[in-house]
Amino acid sequence: MRLAGRMGNKQVKLINLKVVKILPEQNLILVSGSIPGPKNSTIILQK
């Protein structure tokens, strides 16, 4: 009998997301598209 494993602890790289707007006063970058993960989590943007 197998027990439940760990899910969701891997990094995911998404491509073809578009940056809509950058708001430096509020430290925000608005991205068009869905990003996996919970709300208020940290993401890393790469060029």
Summary of the structure (lengths in Angstrom):
residues: 47
radius of gyration: 14.9
end to end distance: 44.6
largest distance: 54.1
contacts: 41
relative contact order: 0.23
helix: 0%
strand: 23%
